[in-house]
Amino acid sequence: MLYWGSAWRHTGTCVPTPEQITAAIQTVLTGPYLSGLAQYRDIRPAVLRSSTVVTTTRTVGSTTTRSAASSTPNSTPASPPARTPDNRTLYIVVLPVGVSAGSDSADFVGKHDYYTRHRQRIHFVWTADSGSLDDATRIASHEIIESVTDPEGSAVVGGAGTCAQAGWCEIADICPDTGAALNGVAVARYWSEHADTCITPDLASTYLRPQPSVTPPRDF
């Protein structure tokens, strides 16, 4: 998790704090929330490797502006955490209040995408609604779910007309954006092909039970 910008270091100006958001996301990832993704290509739980505040950047191709994230980021952390050998690291960039994505993403509060750097594909999520802990975790969980199941817009996606929106239509997009509470943390619901409904897996859920083998995933 990368908390982008010096505003995160100003004591008392950011509520929730990076520590609060990180702890909440850790609760989500160590709980049963991602268990429902086993039905999609046998996706396994994720691990939160680290978090840091990033206040310095280096320019990649163009000048860094106050628009801190876009479909192809203009800048990257000067010292990003090391990627895993199999390149399954997902960078979660949390923008402070008052900083928008800019460009064609200015109207979004969260998005996931990827770009190529040094011949490696870098997958990232950014969230721009960090004014409350519930909003921060709900949007982050929404984008994490979608990046894991559809990192490049070519994996688990909805059929034509499933979503009333432009761009990729994914398993959190087709569910009501009201959020749900899981272990006290606000998260996004996502679509389960097995259950044929939107779900928020919890410890009492049947989605934790082993699922029978199915044919390769299809558009739902």
C-alpha atoms as an extended CHARMM CRD file, in Angstrom:
* protein
*
       220  EXT
         1         1  MET       CA              0.0000000000        0.0000000000        0.0000000000  PROA      1               0.0000000000
         2         2  LEU       CA              1.3880000000        3.3670000000       -1.0590000000  PROA      2               0.0000000000
         3         3  TYR       CA              0.0350000000        6.5270000000        0.5660000000  PROA      3               0.0000000000
         4         4  TRP       CA              0.8420000000        9.1210000000       -2.0420000000  PROA      4               0.0000000000
         5         5  GLY       CA              1.8570000000       12.6380000000       -1.0730000000  PROA      5               0.0000000000
         6         6  SER       CA              3.3290000000       14.6280000000        1.7970000000  PROA      6               0.0000000000
         7         7  ALA       CA             -0.1600000000       15.3850000000        3.1360000000  PROA      7               0.0000000000
         8         8  TRP       CA             -0.1830000000       11.9310000000        4.7330000000  PROA      8               0.0000000000
         9         9  ARG       CA              2.7380000000       12.9500000000        6.9420000000  PROA      9               0.0000000000
        10        10  HSD       CA              1.0730000000       16.0470000000        8.3450000000  PROA      10              0.0000000000
        11        11  THR       CA             -0.0340000000       14.9550000000       11.8130000000  PROA      11              0.0000000000
        12        12  GLY       CA             -3.7140000000       15.5240000000       12.4500000000  PROA      12              0.0000000000
        13        13  THR       CA             -4.5940000000       16.5570000000        8.8940000000  PROA      13              0.0000000000
        14        14  CYS       CA             -5.5310000000       13.1300000000        7.5080000000  PROA      14              0.0000000000
        15        15  VAL       CA             -8.4100000000       11.2470000000        9.0700000000  PROA      15              0.0000000000
        16        16  PRO       CA             -8.4250000000        8.3060000000        8.7390000000  PROA      16              0.0000000000
        17        17  THR       CA             -4.6760000000        7.8700000000        9.0200000000  PROA      17              0.0000000000
        18        18  PRO       CA             -2.5460000000        5.5340000000        6.8810000000  PROA      18              0.0000000000
        19        19  GLU       CA             -2.2090000000        3.2580000000        9.9080000000  PROA      19              0.0000000000
        20        20  GLN       CA             -5.9880000000        2.9930000000       10.2930000000  PROA      20              0.0000000000
        21        21  ILE       CA             -6.5630000000        2.2550000000        6.6060000000  PROA      21              0.0000000000
        22        22  THR       CA             -3.7490000000       -0.2970000000        6.4920000000  PROA      22              0.0000000000
        23        23  ALA       CA             -5.0550000000       -2.0880000000        9.5910000000  PROA      23              0.0000000000
        24        24  ALA       CA             -8.5500000000       -2.2480000000        8.1050000000  PROA      24              0.0000000000
        25        25  ILE       CA             -7.3080000000       -3.6550000000        4.7890000000  PROA      25              0.0000000000
        26        26  GLN       CA             -5.2050000000       -6.1750000000        6.6870000000  PROA      26              0.0000000000
        27        27  THR       CA             -8.3780000000       -7.2830000000        8.5000000000  PROA      27              0.0000000000
        28        28  VAL       CA            -10.1100000000       -7.7350000000        5.1460000000  PROA      28              0.0000000000
        29        29  LEU       CA             -7.2810000000       -9.7390000000        3.5830000000  PROA      29              0.0000000000
        30        30  THR       CA             -6.7350000000      -12.0380000000        6.5620000000  PROA      30              0.0000000000
        31        31  GLY       CA            -10.4580000000      -12.7690000000        6.8520000000  PROA      31              0.0000000000
        32        32  PRO       CA            -12.7540000000      -14.7390000000        4.5490000000  PROA      32              0.0000000000
        33        33  TYR       CA            -13.5290000000      -11.8800000000        2.1410000000  PROA      33              0.0000000000
        34        34  LEU       CA            -11.5100000000      -13.2430000000       -0.7870000000  PROA      34              0.0000000000
        35        35  SER       CA            -12.6450000000      -16.8330000000       -0.2980000000  PROA      35              0.0000000000
        36        36  GLY       CA            -15.4190000000      -16.3980000000       -2.8500000000  PROA      36              0.0000000000
        37        37  LEU       CA            -12.8300000000      -15.8550000000       -5.5720000000  PROA      37              0.0000000000
        38        38  ALA       CA            -11.7330000000      -19.5240000000       -5.5290000000  PROA      38              0.0000000000
        39        39  GLN       CA            -14.4320000000      -20.1760000000       -8.1260000000  PROA      39              0.0000000000
        40        40  TYR       CA            -12.5930000000      -17.9280000000      -10.5880000000  PROA      40              0.0000000000
        41        41  ARG       CA             -9.4840000000      -19.7860000000      -11.7740000000  PROA      41              0.0000000000
        42        42  ASP       CA             -8.8450000000      -20.9780000000       -8.2120000000  PROA      42              0.0000000000
        43        43  ILE       CA             -7.7260000000      -17.5290000000       -6.9820000000  PROA      43              0.0000000000
        44        44  ARG       CA             -6.1060000000      -17.7560000000       -3.5510000000  PROA      44              0.0000000000
        45        45  PRO       CA             -6.0920000000      -15.2630000000       -0.6560000000  PROA      45              0.0000000000
        46        46  ALA       CA             -3.8070000000      -12.2350000000       -0.8350000000  PROA      46              0.0000000000
        47        47  VAL       CA             -1.1540000000      -11.0870000000        1.6230000000  PROA      47              0.0000000000
        48        48  LEU       CA             -0.4860000000       -7.4730000000        2.5450000000  PROA      48              0.0000000000
        49        49  ARG       CA              3.2840000000       -7.2570000000        2.2500000000  PROA      49              0.0000000000
        50        50  SER       CA              3.9440000000       -3.6800000000        3.3270000000  PROA      50              0.0000000000
        51        51  SER       CA              2.7140000000       -0.0950000000        3.4600000000  PROA      51              0.0000000000
        52        52  THR       CA              4.5370000000        3.1890000000        3.1800000000  PROA      52              0.0000000000
        53        53  VAL       CA              4.0300000000        6.9120000000        2.6650000000  PROA      53              0.0000000000
        54        54  VAL       CA              5.5400000000        8.0720000000       -0.6250000000  PROA      54              0.0000000000
        55        55  THR       CA              6.5340000000       11.7400000000       -0.7210000000  PROA      55              0.0000000000
        56        56  THR       CA              9.1070000000       11.6370000000       -3.5230000000  PROA      56              0.0000000000
        57        57  THR       CA              8.6810000000       10.6180000000       -7.1430000000  PROA      57              0.0000000000
        58        58  ARG       CA             10.7590000000       10.3230000000      -10.2200000000  PROA      58              0.0000000000
        59        59  THR       CA              9.4000000000       11.3220000000      -13.6020000000  PROA      59              0.0000000000
        60        60  VAL       CA              8.6970000000        8.6610000000      -16.1920000000  PROA      60              0.0000000000
        61        61  GLY       CA              8.1410000000       10.2140000000      -19.5920000000  PROA      61              0.0000000000
        62        62  SER       CA              6.3940000000       13.3920000000      -18.4710000000  PROA      62              0.0000000000
        63        63  THR       CA              6.1390000000       15.8520000000      -15.6400000000  PROA      63              0.0000000000
        64        64  THR       CA              4.5350000000       14.8300000000      -12.3620000000  PROA      64              0.0000000000
        65        65  THR       CA              1.5010000000       16.9890000000      -11.6120000000  PROA      65              0.0000000000
        66        66  ARG       CA             -1.0310000000       17.3110000000       -8.8380000000  PROA      66              0.0000000000
        67        67  SER       CA             -3.0590000000       14.7090000000      -10.7000000000  PROA      67              0.0000000000
        68        68  ALA       CA             -1.3230000000       11.8820000000       -8.9140000000  PROA      68              0.0000000000
        69        69  ALA       CA             -2.6440000000        8.8740000000      -10.8240000000  PROA      69              0.0000000000
        70        70  SER       CA             -4.0160000000        8.0950000000      -14.2440000000  PROA      70              0.0000000000
        71        71  SER       CA             -4.5140000000        5.1620000000      -16.5640000000  PROA      71              0.0000000000
        72        72  THR       CA             -0.7730000000        5.2480000000      -17.2270000000  PROA      72              0.0000000000
        73        73  PRO       CA              0.9150000000        6.8190000000      -14.2060000000  PROA      73              0.0000000000
        74        74  ASN       CA              3.1920000000        9.7320000000      -15.0210000000  PROA      74              0.0000000000
        75        75  SER       CA              5.3810000000        9.0230000000      -12.0300000000  PROA      75              0.0000000000
        76        76  THR       CA              6.3580000000        6.1730000000       -9.7920000000  PROA      76              0.0000000000
        77        77  PRO       CA              7.6780000000        5.9240000000       -6.2450000000  PROA      77              0.0000000000
        78        78  ALA       CA             11.3830000000        6.5490000000       -6.0810000000  PROA      78              0.0000000000
        79        79  SER       CA             11.8690000000        3.3800000000       -4.0070000000  PROA      79              0.0000000000
        80        80  PRO       CA              8.9070000000        1.0280000000       -4.5500000000  PROA      80              0.0000000000
        81        81  PRO       CA              8.7530000000       -2.2480000000       -2.6220000000  PROA      81              0.0000000000
        82        82  ALA       CA             10.3560000000       -5.1700000000       -4.3950000000  PROA      82              0.0000000000
        83        83  ARG       CA              8.0610000000       -7.2040000000       -6.6120000000  PROA      83              0.0000000000
        84        84  THR       CA              7.5190000000      -10.8710000000       -6.0240000000  PROA      84              0.0000000000
        85        85  PRO       CA              9.3790000000      -13.2290000000       -8.4140000000  PROA      85              0.0000000000
        86        86  ASP       CA              6.1690000000      -14.2220000000      -10.1890000000  PROA      86              0.0000000000
        87        87  ASN       CA              5.1430000000      -10.5720000000      -10.6170000000  PROA      87              0.0000000000
        88        88  ARG       CA              1.9140000000      -10.8860000000       -8.6400000000  PROA      88              0.0000000000
        89        89  THR       CA              2.3960000000       -7.7340000000       -6.6200000000  PROA      89              0.0000000000
        90        90  LEU       CA             -0.4900000000       -5.2720000000       -6.6820000000  PROA      90              0.0000000000
        91        91  TYR       CA              0.2750000000       -1.6740000000       -5.7120000000  PROA      91              0.0000000000
        92        92  ILE       CA             -2.5820000000        0.0610000000       -3.8820000000  PROA      92              0.0000000000
        93        93  VAL       CA             -2.1280000000        3.8290000000       -4.1820000000  PROA      93              0.0000000000
        94        94  VAL       CA             -4.2130000000        5.8290000000       -1.7060000000  PROA      94              0.0000000000
        95        95  LEU       CA             -4.5760000000        9.5030000000       -2.5870000000  PROA      95              0.0000000000
        96        96  PRO       CA             -5.1210000000       12.1280000000        0.1280000000  PROA      96              0.0000000000
        97        97  VAL       CA             -8.2750000000       14.2210000000        0.2700000000  PROA      97              0.0000000000
        98        98  GLY       CA             -8.2110000000       16.9510000000       -2.3560000000  PROA      98              0.0000000000
        99        99  VAL       CA             -6.0660000000       15.0920000000       -4.9000000000  PROA      99              0.0000000000
       100       100  SER       CA             -7.9090000000       13.7010000000       -7.9120000000  PROA      100             0.0000000000
       101       101  ALA       CA             -6.8880000000       11.1740000000      -10.5090000000  PROA      101             0.0000000000
       102       102  GLY       CA             -6.9170000000       13.7450000000      -13.2910000000  PROA      102             0.0000000000
       103       103  SER       CA             -7.2330000000       13.2020000000      -17.0070000000  PROA      103             0.0000000000
       104       104  ASP       CA            -10.1180000000       10.9530000000      -18.0900000000  PROA      104             0.0000000000
       105       105  SER       CA            -10.3070000000        9.4030000000      -14.6130000000  PROA      105             0.0000000000
       106       106  ALA       CA            -11.0740000000       12.6360000000      -12.7420000000  PROA      106             0.0000000000
       107       107  ASP       CA            -14.6830000000       11.6130000000      -12.0960000000  PROA      107             0.0000000000
       108       108  PHE       CA            -13.7390000000        8.2530000000      -10.5850000000  PROA      108             0.0000000000
       109       109  VAL       CA            -12.9710000000        7.5850000000       -6.9130000000  PROA      109             0.0000000000
       110       110  GLY       CA            -11.1820000000        4.3310000000       -7.6750000000  PROA      110             0.0000000000
       111       111  LYS       CA             -9.7050000000        2.4510000000      -10.5600000000  PROA      111             0.0000000000
       112       112  HSD       CA             -7.3220000000       -0.3720000000      -11.3740000000  PROA      112             0.0000000000
       113       113  ASP       CA             -5.1010000000       -0.7590000000      -14.3900000000  PROA      113             0.0000000000
       114       114  TYR       CA             -1.5800000000       -1.7170000000      -15.4530000000  PROA      114             0.0000000000
       115       115  TYR       CA              1.3270000000       -0.3980000000      -17.4420000000  PROA      115             0.0000000000
       116       116  THR       CA              4.6170000000       -1.7580000000      -18.7110000000  PROA      116             0.0000000000
       117       117  ARG       CA              7.9100000000       -0.6480000000      -17.2110000000  PROA      117             0.0000000000
       118       118  HSD       CA             11.2630000000       -2.2770000000      -17.8880000000  PROA      118             0.0000000000
       119       119  ARG       CA              9.3560000000       -4.9520000000      -19.8240000000  PROA      119             0.0000000000
       120       120  GLN       CA              7.3360000000       -5.9270000000      -16.7670000000  PROA      120             0.0000000000
       121       121  ARG       CA              3.6450000000       -5.3080000000      -16.3330000000  PROA      121             0.0000000000
       122       122  ILE       CA              2.9410000000       -3.2850000000      -13.2100000000  PROA      122             0.0000000000
       123       123  HSD       CA             -0.5770000000       -3.7520000000      -11.8020000000  PROA      123             0.0000000000
       124       124  PHE       CA             -1.9620000000       -1.0260000000       -9.6040000000  PROA      124             0.0000000000
       125       125  VAL       CA             -5.0840000000        0.2350000000       -7.8690000000  PROA      125             0.0000000000
       126       126  TRP       CA             -5.7170000000        3.8100000000       -6.8040000000  PROA      126             0.0000000000
       127       127  THR       CA             -8.4020000000        5.1660000000       -4.5220000000  PROA      127             0.0000000000
       128       128  ALA       CA             -9.2720000000        8.8470000000       -4.1570000000  PROA      128             0.0000000000
       129       129  ASP       CA            -12.0460000000        8.8960000000       -1.5460000000  PROA      129             0.0000000000
       130       130  SER       CA            -10.0520000000        8.7320000000        1.6900000000  PROA      130             0.0000000000
       131       131  GLY       CA            -12.1200000000       11.1800000000        3.7300000000  PROA      131             0.0000000000
       132       132  SER       CA            -13.6270000000        8.3890000000        5.8120000000  PROA      132             0.0000000000
       133       133  LEU       CA            -12.4330000000        4.9260000000        6.7480000000  PROA      133             0.0000000000
       134       134  ASP       CA            -15.5810000000        3.2780000000        5.3950000000  PROA      134             0.0000000000
       135       135  ASP       CA            -15.2140000000        4.9390000000        1.9880000000  PROA      135             0.0000000000
       136       136  ALA       CA            -11.5010000000        4.1740000000        1.8140000000  PROA      136             0.0000000000
       137       137  THR       CA            -11.9150000000        0.4530000000        2.5410000000  PROA      137             0.0000000000
       138       138  ARG       CA            -15.0670000000        0.0120000000        0.4740000000  PROA      138             0.0000000000
       139       139  ILE       CA            -13.4440000000        1.4730000000       -2.6300000000  PROA      139             0.0000000000
       140       140  ALA       CA            -10.1110000000       -0.2690000000       -2.0580000000  PROA      140             0.0000000000
       141       141  SER       CA            -11.8260000000       -3.6570000000       -1.6250000000  PROA      141             0.0000000000
       142       142  HSD       CA            -13.8730000000       -3.0360000000       -4.7910000000  PROA      142             0.0000000000
       143       143  GLU       CA            -10.7410000000       -2.3790000000       -6.8350000000  PROA      143             0.0000000000
       144       144  ILE       CA             -8.7170000000       -5.1830000000       -5.2470000000  PROA      144             0.0000000000
       145       145  ILE       CA            -11.4180000000       -7.7120000000       -6.1270000000  PROA      145             0.0000000000
       146       146  GLU       CA            -11.5410000000       -6.5180000000       -9.7100000000  PROA      146             0.0000000000
       147       147  SER       CA             -7.7790000000       -6.3150000000      -10.1880000000  PROA      147             0.0000000000
       148       148  VAL       CA             -7.3460000000       -9.8550000000       -8.8600000000  PROA      148             0.0000000000
       149       149  THR       CA            -10.0180000000      -11.3120000000      -11.1410000000  PROA      149             0.0000000000
       150       150  ASP       CA             -9.5070000000       -9.0640000000      -14.1760000000  PROA      150             0.0000000000
       151       151  PRO       CA             -6.0880000000       -7.3950000000      -13.9940000000  PROA      151             0.0000000000
       152       152  GLU       CA             -5.9390000000       -6.3210000000      -17.6320000000  PROA      152             0.0000000000
       153       153  GLY       CA             -9.5350000000       -6.2390000000      -18.8350000000  PROA      153             0.0000000000
       154       154  SER       CA             -9.3150000000       -9.6630000000      -20.4560000000  PROA      154             0.0000000000
       155       155  ALA       CA            -10.2330000000      -12.1560000000      -17.7250000000  PROA      155             0.0000000000
       156       156  VAL       CA            -13.4280000000      -12.3430000000      -15.6200000000  PROA      156             0.0000000000
       157       157  VAL       CA            -15.7380000000       -9.7270000000      -17.1280000000  PROA      157             0.0000000000
       158       158  GLY       CA            -19.4740000000       -9.2540000000      -17.4890000000  PROA      158             0.0000000000
       159       159  GLY       CA            -21.4570000000       -9.7970000000      -20.6290000000  PROA      159             0.0000000000
       160       160  ALA       CA            -22.7380000000       -6.9730000000      -22.8100000000  PROA      160             0.0000000000
       161       161  GLY       CA            -25.2540000000       -4.7990000000      -20.9950000000  PROA      161             0.0000000000
       162       162  THR       CA            -24.3930000000       -6.1370000000      -17.5380000000  PROA      162             0.0000000000
       163       163  CYS       CA            -23.1180000000       -2.7470000000      -16.3640000000  PROA      163             0.0000000000
       164       164  ALA       CA            -24.5040000000        0.6830000000      -17.1160000000  PROA      164             0.0000000000
       165       165  GLN       CA            -21.0660000000        2.2620000000      -17.3920000000  PROA      165             0.0000000000
       166       166  ALA       CA            -18.2380000000        2.8260000000      -19.8010000000  PROA      166             0.0000000000
       167       167  GLY       CA            -15.0480000000        0.7970000000      -19.6390000000  PROA      167             0.0000000000
       168       168  TRP       CA            -14.4710000000       -2.6000000000      -18.0830000000  PROA      168             0.0000000000
       169       169  CYS       CA            -17.4970000000       -4.2560000000      -16.4890000000  PROA      169             0.0000000000
       170       170  GLU       CA            -16.3150000000       -6.4550000000      -13.6440000000  PROA      170             0.0000000000
       171       171  ILE       CA            -17.6200000000       -8.5020000000      -10.7330000000  PROA      171             0.0000000000
       172       172  ALA       CA            -17.8650000000       -5.6280000000       -8.2530000000  PROA      172             0.0000000000
       173       173  ASP       CA            -19.3510000000       -3.2160000000      -10.8100000000  PROA      173             0.0000000000
       174       174  ILE       CA            -22.5770000000       -5.1590000000      -11.2510000000  PROA      174             0.0000000000
       175       175  CYS       CA            -23.3420000000       -5.2570000000       -7.5120000000  PROA      175             0.0000000000
       176       176  PRO       CA            -25.0400000000       -2.4480000000       -5.5400000000  PROA      176             0.0000000000
       177       177  ASP       CA            -22.4460000000        0.0810000000       -4.4180000000  PROA      177             0.0000000000
       178       178  THR       CA            -23.8880000000        0.2960000000       -0.9060000000  PROA      178             0.0000000000
       179       179  GLY       CA            -21.0920000000       -1.6450000000        0.7310000000  PROA      179             0.0000000000
       180       180  ALA       CA            -21.3290000000       -4.1730000000        3.5340000000  PROA      180             0.0000000000
       181       181  ALA       CA            -19.6070000000       -4.7060000000        6.8790000000  PROA      181             0.0000000000
       182       182  LEU       CA            -17.1870000000       -7.5820000000        7.3520000000  PROA      182             0.0000000000
       183       183  ASN       CA            -15.4910000000       -7.9200000000       10.7320000000  PROA      183             0.0000000000
       184       184  GLY       CA            -16.2900000000       -4.2630000000       11.3210000000  PROA      184             0.0000000000
       185       185  VAL       CA            -14.7630000000       -3.0880000000        8.0270000000  PROA      185             0.0000000000
       186       186  ALA       CA            -16.7740000000       -1.6850000000        5.1070000000  PROA      186             0.0000000000
       187       187  VAL       CA            -16.2400000000       -3.7020000000        1.9280000000  PROA      187             0.0000000000
       188       188  ALA       CA            -17.7480000000       -3.9730000000       -1.5290000000  PROA      188             0.0000000000
       189       189  ARG       CA            -19.9860000000       -6.8480000000       -2.5390000000  PROA      189             0.0000000000
       190       190  TYR       CA            -19.0060000000       -8.8430000000       -5.6040000000  PROA      190             0.0000000000
       191       191  TRP       CA            -20.6680000000      -11.2900000000       -7.9750000000  PROA      191             0.0000000000
       192       192  SER       CA            -20.5590000000      -15.0390000000       -7.3550000000  PROA      192             0.0000000000
       193       193  GLU       CA            -21.1680000000      -17.2010000000      -10.3810000000  PROA      193             0.0000000000
       194       194  HSD       CA            -21.7840000000      -20.2220000000       -8.1120000000  PROA      194             0.0000000000
       195       195  ALA       CA            -24.3280000000      -18.4410000000       -5.9290000000  PROA      195             0.0000000000
       196       196  ASP       CA            -25.8050000000      -16.4180000000       -8.8140000000  PROA      196             0.0000000000
       197       197  THR       CA            -25.9140000000      -13.3190000000       -6.6270000000  PROA      197             0.0000000000
       198       198  CYS       CA            -23.7430000000      -10.6460000000       -5.0480000000  PROA      198             0.0000000000
       199       199  ILE       CA            -21.8970000000      -11.8570000000       -1.9650000000  PROA      199             0.0000000000
       200       200  THR       CA            -19.7950000000      -10.7450000000        0.9810000000  PROA      200             0.0000000000
       201       201  PRO       CA            -18.2140000000      -13.9910000000        2.2460000000  PROA      201             0.0000000000
       202       202  ASP       CA            -17.9960000000      -14.3890000000        6.0140000000  PROA      202             0.0000000000
       203       203  LEU       CA            -17.0450000000      -17.1980000000        8.3620000000  PROA      203             0.0000000000
       204       204  ALA       CA            -20.5360000000      -18.6440000000        8.3570000000  PROA      204             0.0000000000
       205       205  SER       CA            -20.7920000000      -18.5410000000        4.5750000000  PROA      205             0.0000000000
       206       206  THR       CA            -21.1390000000      -21.5910000000        2.3570000000  PROA      206             0.0000000000
       207       207  TYR       CA            -18.6550000000      -19.9960000000       -0.0270000000  PROA      207             0.0000000000
       208       208  LEU       CA            -15.8510000000      -21.2710000000        2.1890000000  PROA      208             0.0000000000
       209       209  ARG       CA            -16.7510000000      -24.8480000000        1.3800000000  PROA      209             0.0000000000
       210       210  PRO       CA            -14.7960000000      -26.5880000000       -1.4080000000  PROA      210             0.0000000000
       211       211  GLN       CA            -16.4790000000      -26.0480000000       -4.7540000000  PROA      211             0.0000000000
       212       212  PRO       CA            -16.7870000000      -28.7660000000       -7.4130000000  PROA      212             0.0000000000
       213       213  SER       CA            -14.5900000000      -28.5590000000      -10.4730000000  PROA      213             0.0000000000
       214       214  VAL       CA            -16.1290000000      -26.4930000000      -13.2300000000  PROA      214             0.0000000000
       215       215  THR       CA            -15.3600000000      -25.7720000000      -16.8480000000  PROA      215             0.0000000000
       216       216  PRO       CA            -13.0480000000      -22.8060000000      -17.5620000000  PROA      216             0.0000000000
       217       217  PRO       CA            -14.5700000000      -19.4540000000      -16.5030000000  PROA      217             0.0000000000
       218       218  ARG       CA            -16.9740000000      -17.7930000000      -18.8970000000  PROA      218             0.0000000000
       219       219  ASP       CA            -18.4520000000      -14.3640000000      -19.1070000000  PROA      219             0.0000000000
       220       220  PHE       CA            -21.2860000000      -14.1410000000      -16.5710000000  PROA      220             0.0000000000
